[in-house]
Amino acid sequence: MLAEANPRALSAGVLIIGNEILSGKVADENGPFLLGRMRGLGVEVRRLAIVADELDEIVWGLRGLRQRCDWVVTTGGVGPTHDDVTVAAVAAALGRTVVRSPELEALVRSTLGEGAPAEALRMADTVAGAELIYAEGTRLPAMVVDRVAVLPGVPALMRRQFEVLAPKLEGAPFVLRQVFLDVGEPAIAATLGRIAKDNPRVAIGSYPCFDRGADHRVKLTLEARDRAAVEAALQTLLGALQPGSVMRTS
């Protein structure tokens, strides 16, 4: 499936799979990468969840995200060991079956040799009807089925395979404007609340800064897919703020 010619609003959920993440043994790198990368593609990430390497937990996470999002991207739980159950969980969540791919089996055997152990051939299992996507520098592909993208948990591999997936996820881009202030949040709270209420299509955020070396005390962000709406809200905001309080805009 090719990317649509006219970008539209897309949403996504991210499901990070791995006991090592929940236990704190490994720091999650995939979630932050996917949040930033998809935002840049114009995809609104509505939820990020982390679940254990357990079939029921993964099915629960997938079903919940699919109810709220156009796409779901999973990372982790694909491989030859006992705790790699993501393929089976995706199949169960989608009401599909797990099948052995002749293409992947040949690839595994060519990599590991004809004497490859039976466990290694689990890497040839896929969800029935899935599309396999290959990235340069990776031996095994990721898979996409029913707008669920199954990516590996190893950050370097995940990033390469995501870039092959990325054209499928291009949506209408976000427009972001920022305002840096030399006053604290209490001085602007009422004004900000009024402008946010009057501009429901624009997401307005306020982020205080406590770094003594910074040149501002508060950063405001205005974001939406509609450039005109963002610019209109920005001008209203600038006109309502206390004179001299704005350090700069971007």
Buried (B, 14 or more C-beta within 10 A) or exposed (E): EEEEEEBEEBBBBBBBBBBBBBEEEBEBBBBEBBBEBBBEBBBBBEBBBBBBBBBEBBBBBBEBBBEEBBBBBBBBBBBBEEBBBBBBBBBBBBEBEBBEBEEBBEBBBEEBEEEBEEEBBBBBBBBEEBBBBBBEEBEBBBBBBBBBBBBBBBBEBBBBBBEBBBEBBBBBBBBEBBBBBBBEBEBBEEBBEEBBEEBEEBBBEBEEBEEEEEEBBBBBBBBBBBEEBBBBBBEBBEEEBEEEBBBEEE
